[in-house]
Amino acid sequence: METIETVQENLKHFLDVALFEIGNTSVSLWTLIIMVIGLFLLFYLSALLRRFLVNKLLLRYTPEIGVRQAIGTIARYIILLVGLIIIFETAGIDLSTLTVLIGALGIGIGFGLQNIVNNFISGIIILLERPIKVGDRIEVGGTHGKVVDISARSTTIQTNDNVSIIVPNAEFISSQVINWSHNDEMVRFRVNVSVAYSSDIKKVTRLLLEVGNENTNVLKDPPPTCRINEFGDDGIHFQLLVWTSALTHQRGKFISELNYGIINKFNEHGITIPFPQRDLHLVSGFGDKAND
């Protein structure tokens, strides 16, 4: 029994040995253990709570994943901030003594952490203003895909090729972003096609509208429309305009379906899609050769 008590006293003495000081506060090995365990539990439990909010609790109030993700992430940030304060206080560290470290951190931010802080603040702005949200179809910096995650530093975009592209959050604040589903999923697409000048334009218009109306992914309200864009060098340029909410996130597939329909319709009714042609006029320089 005495041996156990002796071991406990020695262990307590060992854990209470001051390793370093922060201001007037001594930091021992026991303090570090408490902080490490507390930080692990804080990050682990806050992640669990975020998933619970997004997938369970908030699902009762809104089906929109972007809204749930934004609320869940902001809630986790608040929990982490409050939790860090509690952990430091529990470990016996006076937060007023951290002013020196905060000042040093400010210098570090000024020299080497600008991008990290910029991306973090940009992430908070994105979550609050919601110019983009999880589930949106966007284009930024030549990248086209679906937003699948918005984290503290970056946003993950998944392309149609199932490739994940990690974009720093600051890109969405400083660059132009095209959001195909910002307000709702209904988007209008334009399909350009040229026909020969000899074509019956009324017939071409009717066939293009038939292609739009026969496609199951095209909305009936607003209905498809057709117009002549211009008279080109090789033919008359038509444009078919259709609305869809089903294939907003599959732009290539939708345009391909319409193009297949146009080609089939034109082939059935003898409408010619022109190709570039040039007339070559030989004016001079062949007189001697002609006499030979």
C-alpha positions as CSV (number, residue, x, y, z in Angstrom):
1,M,0.0,0.0,0.0
2,E,2.8,2.3,0.9
3,T,4.5,1.5,-2.4
4,I,1.4,2.5,-4.4
5,E,1.2,5.8,-2.4
6,T,4.9,6.4,-3.0
7,V,4.4,5.9,-6.8
8,Q,1.5,8.2,-6.8
9,E,3.4,10.9,-5.0
10,N,6.4,10.5,-7.3
11,L,4.1,10.6,-10.4
12,K,2.3,13.7,-9.1
13,H,5.6,15.4,-8.4
14,F,6.9,14.5,-11.9
15,L,3.7,15.8,-13.6
16,D,3.8,19.0,-11.6
17,V,7.3,19.9,-12.6
18,A,7.2,23.2,-14.4
19,L,8.4,22.9,-18.0
20,F,8.2,26.6,-19.0
21,E,6.3,29.7,-18.1
22,I,3.8,31.9,-20.0
23,G,3.9,35.3,-18.3
24,N,3.4,34.5,-14.6
25,T,1.8,31.1,-15.3
26,S,3.9,27.9,-15.0
27,V,3.1,25.2,-17.5
28,S,3.7,21.6,-16.3
29,L,3.5,18.2,-18.0
30,W,0.1,17.7,-16.3
31,T,-1.1,21.0,-17.8
32,L,0.0,19.9,-21.3
33,I,-1.8,16.5,-20.8
34,I,-5.0,18.2,-19.9
35,M,-4.7,20.6,-22.8
36,V,-4.0,17.8,-25.3
37,I,-6.9,15.6,-24.1
38,G,-9.2,18.6,-24.0
39,L,-8.3,19.8,-27.5
40,F,-8.8,16.2,-28.9
41,L,-12.2,15.9,-27.3
42,L,-13.1,19.5,-28.4
43,F,-12.3,18.9,-32.1
44,Y,-13.8,15.4,-32.1
45,L,-17.0,16.3,-30.4
46,S,-17.5,19.5,-32.3
47,A,-17.2,17.5,-35.6
48,L,-19.8,15.1,-34.3
49,L,-22.1,17.9,-33.3
50,R,-21.7,19.5,-36.8
51,R,-22.7,16.3,-38.5
52,F,-25.7,15.9,-36.2
53,L,-26.8,19.4,-37.0
54,V,-26.4,19.0,-40.7
55,N,-27.7,15.5,-41.1
56,K,-30.3,15.2,-38.4
57,L,-31.6,18.3,-36.5
58,L,-31.5,21.0,-39.3
59,L,-32.9,18.5,-41.8
60,R,-36.3,18.9,-40.1
61,Y,-36.4,22.6,-40.9
62,T,-34.7,22.9,-44.3
63,P,-33.9,20.3,-47.0
64,E,-31.3,22.6,-48.6
65,I,-27.9,21.1,-47.9
66,G,-26.0,24.4,-48.4
67,V,-28.0,26.1,-45.6
68,R,-27.4,23.2,-43.3
69,Q,-23.7,23.0,-44.0
70,A,-23.3,26.8,-43.5
71,I,-25.1,26.8,-40.1
72,G,-23.3,23.6,-39.0
73,T,-19.8,25.0,-39.8
74,I,-20.5,28.4,-38.1
75,A,-21.8,26.6,-35.0
76,R,-18.6,24.5,-34.9
77,Y,-16.4,27.6,-35.1
78,I,-18.3,29.1,-32.2
79,I,-18.0,25.9,-30.2
80,L,-14.3,25.7,-30.9
81,L,-13.7,29.3,-29.8
82,V,-15.7,28.8,-26.5
83,G,-14.1,25.4,-25.9
84,L,-10.6,26.7,-26.3
85,I,-11.2,29.4,-23.7
86,I,-12.6,26.8,-21.3
87,I,-9.7,24.5,-21.8
88,F,-7.1,27.2,-21.2
89,E,-8.9,28.3,-18.0
90,T,-9.3,24.7,-16.8
91,A,-5.6,24.1,-17.4
92,G,-4.8,27.0,-15.2
93,I,-3.5,29.3,-17.9
94,D,-4.4,32.9,-17.5
95,L,-5.6,34.2,-20.9
96,S,-4.3,37.6,-20.1
97,T,-0.8,36.2,-20.2
98,L,-1.3,35.1,-23.8
99,T,-1.0,38.7,-25.1
100,V,2.6,38.2,-25.8
101,L,1.9,35.1,-27.9
102,I,-0.9,36.8,-29.7
103,G,1.4,39.7,-30.5
104,A,4.0,37.2,-31.8
105,L,1.2,35.5,-33.8
106,G,0.3,38.8,-35.3
107,I,3.9,39.3,-36.5
108,G,3.8,35.7,-38.0
109,I,0.6,36.5,-39.7
110,G,2.1,39.7,-41.2
111,F,5.0,37.8,-42.6
112,G,4.0,34.2,-43.5
113,L,0.3,33.5,-42.7
114,Q,-1.5,36.1,-44.8
115,N,-2.8,33.5,-47.2
116,I,-4.1,31.2,-44.4
117,V,-5.9,34.0,-42.6
118,N,-7.2,35.5,-45.9
119,N,-8.6,32.1,-46.9
120,F,-10.1,31.6,-43.4
121,I,-11.8,34.9,-43.3
122,S,-13.0,34.4,-46.9
123,G,-14.5,31.1,-45.8
124,I,-16.5,32.8,-43.1
125,I,-17.7,35.4,-45.6
126,I,-18.8,32.7,-47.9
127,L,-20.7,30.9,-45.2
128,L,-22.4,34.1,-44.1
129,E,-23.2,35.7,-47.4
130,R,-23.6,32.4,-49.3
131,P,-22.5,33.5,-52.8
132,I,-21.9,29.8,-53.2
133,K,-23.1,26.9,-51.1
134,V,-22.8,23.1,-51.1
135,G,-24.6,21.6,-54.0
136,D,-24.2,24.6,-56.3
137,R,-22.9,24.2,-59.9
138,I,-20.2,26.9,-60.4
139,E,-17.4,28.0,-62.6
140,V,-14.3,29.8,-61.2
141,G,-10.9,30.3,-62.7
142,G,-11.6,27.8,-65.5
143,T,-12.8,25.2,-63.1
144,H,-16.3,23.8,-63.6
145,G,-18.0,21.5,-61.1
146,K,-20.3,21.0,-58.1
147,V,-19.5,22.4,-54.7
148,V,-19.2,19.4,-52.3
149,D,-17.6,21.0,-49.2
150,I,-16.7,24.4,-47.8
151,S,-14.0,24.2,-45.1
152,A,-12.1,26.8,-43.2
153,R,-9.3,27.2,-45.7
154,S,-10.6,25.9,-49.0
155,T,-13.6,24.7,-51.0
156,T,-13.8,21.3,-52.7
157,I,-15.3,21.2,-56.2
158,Q,-16.1,17.9,-57.9
159,T,-16.1,17.8,-61.7
160,N,-18.2,15.5,-63.9
161,D,-15.1,13.3,-64.3
162,N,-15.3,12.7,-60.5
163,V,-12.1,14.7,-59.9
164,S,-12.0,16.8,-56.7
165,I,-10.4,20.2,-57.2
166,I,-9.4,22.1,-54.0
167,V,-9.8,25.9,-54.5
168,P,-8.7,28.4,-51.8
169,N,-11.6,30.3,-50.4
170,A,-10.0,33.7,-51.3
171,E,-10.5,32.9,-55.0
172,F,-14.3,33.1,-54.6
173,I,-14.0,36.6,-53.0
174,S,-11.4,38.1,-55.4
175,S,-12.4,36.4,-58.6
176,Q,-15.5,36.3,-60.8
177,V,-17.6,33.3,-60.0
178,I,-20.4,31.9,-62.2
179,N,-23.0,30.2,-60.1
180,W,-25.4,28.2,-62.3
181,S,-27.8,27.4,-59.4
182,H,-27.5,30.5,-57.1
183,N,-31.2,31.2,-56.9
184,D,-32.8,28.0,-58.2
185,E,-32.1,25.1,-60.4
186,M,-33.8,26.5,-63.5
187,V,-31.3,27.6,-66.2
188,R,-31.6,28.5,-69.8
189,F,-29.3,27.0,-72.3
190,R,-28.5,28.1,-75.9
191,V,-27.8,25.8,-78.8
192,N,-26.4,27.3,-81.9
193,V,-26.8,25.7,-85.4
194,S,-26.4,26.9,-88.9
195,V,-28.4,26.0,-92.0
196,A,-27.9,26.6,-95.7
197,Y,-29.3,29.8,-97.3
198,S,-31.5,27.7,-99.5
199,S,-33.3,26.3,-96.4
200,D,-37.0,27.0,-95.5
201,I,-36.5,29.2,-92.4
202,K,-40.1,28.5,-91.2
203,K,-39.5,24.8,-91.5
204,V,-36.1,25.1,-89.7
205,T,-37.8,27.0,-86.9
206,R,-40.5,24.4,-86.5
207,L,-38.0,21.5,-86.4
208,L,-35.9,23.2,-83.8
209,L,-38.9,23.8,-81.6
210,E,-39.9,20.2,-82.0
211,V,-36.5,19.1,-80.8
212,G,-36.9,21.3,-77.7
213,N,-40.4,20.1,-77.0
214,E,-39.6,16.4,-77.5
215,N,-36.7,16.4,-75.0
216,T,-38.0,15.2,-71.6
217,N,-35.5,17.3,-69.8
218,V,-36.7,20.6,-71.3
219,L,-39.2,22.5,-69.3
220,K,-42.6,23.3,-71.0
221,D,-42.9,26.5,-69.0
222,P,-41.1,28.7,-70.1
223,P,-41.4,27.0,-73.5
224,P,-38.5,26.6,-76.0
225,T,-37.9,29.5,-78.3
226,C,-36.0,29.9,-81.6
227,R,-34.4,32.9,-83.2
228,I,-32.1,33.9,-86.0
229,N,-28.9,35.3,-84.7
230,E,-27.2,36.5,-87.8
231,F,-26.5,35.9,-91.5
232,G,-23.1,34.3,-91.6
233,D,-20.6,33.7,-94.5
234,D,-21.6,30.1,-94.8
235,G,-25.3,30.0,-93.7
236,I,-28.0,31.3,-91.5
237,H,-27.2,31.1,-87.8
238,F,-30.1,29.9,-85.7
239,Q,-30.3,29.6,-81.9
240,L,-32.5,27.3,-79.9
241,L,-33.2,28.5,-76.4
242,V,-34.5,26.0,-73.8
243,W,-35.0,25.9,-70.0
244,T,-34.1,23.0,-67.8
245,S,-34.0,22.2,-64.1
246,A,-33.2,18.5,-64.4
247,L,-29.8,18.7,-66.1
248,T,-28.4,22.0,-64.7
249,H,-25.5,20.1,-63.3
250,Q,-24.9,18.1,-66.5
251,R,-24.6,20.8,-69.1
252,G,-22.5,18.7,-71.6
253,K,-25.0,15.8,-71.5
254,F,-28.0,18.2,-72.0
255,I,-26.4,20.0,-75.0
256,S,-25.4,16.7,-76.5
257,E,-29.0,15.4,-76.3
258,L,-30.3,18.5,-78.1
259,N,-27.5,18.3,-80.8
260,Y,-28.4,14.7,-81.5
261,G,-32.0,15.6,-81.8
262,I,-31.2,18.5,-84.2
263,I,-29.1,16.3,-86.5
264,N,-31.7,13.6,-86.7
265,K,-34.5,16.1,-87.4
266,F,-32.5,17.8,-90.1
267,N,-31.5,14.5,-91.8
268,E,-35.2,13.4,-91.8
269,H,-36.4,16.6,-93.5
270,G,-33.5,17.3,-95.8
271,I,-32.1,20.4,-94.0
272,T,-28.5,20.9,-94.8
273,I,-25.9,22.1,-92.2
274,P,-23.4,24.0,-94.3
275,F,-19.6,23.8,-94.1
276,P,-17.1,26.6,-94.9
277,Q,-16.8,27.1,-98.6
278,R,-14.5,29.5,-100.6
279,D,-14.7,30.6,-104.2
280,L,-11.3,30.9,-105.9
281,H,-11.1,33.2,-108.9
282,L,-8.0,33.0,-111.2
283,V,-7.7,36.3,-112.9
284,S,-4.2,36.4,-114.5
285,G,-0.9,34.7,-114.7
286,F,-1.9,31.7,-116.8
287,G,-1.8,33.2,-120.3
288,D,1.5,31.7,-121.3
289,K,0.6,28.3,-119.9
290,A,-2.7,28.3,-121.8
291,N,-0.9,28.9,-125.1
292,D,1.4,25.9,-124.5
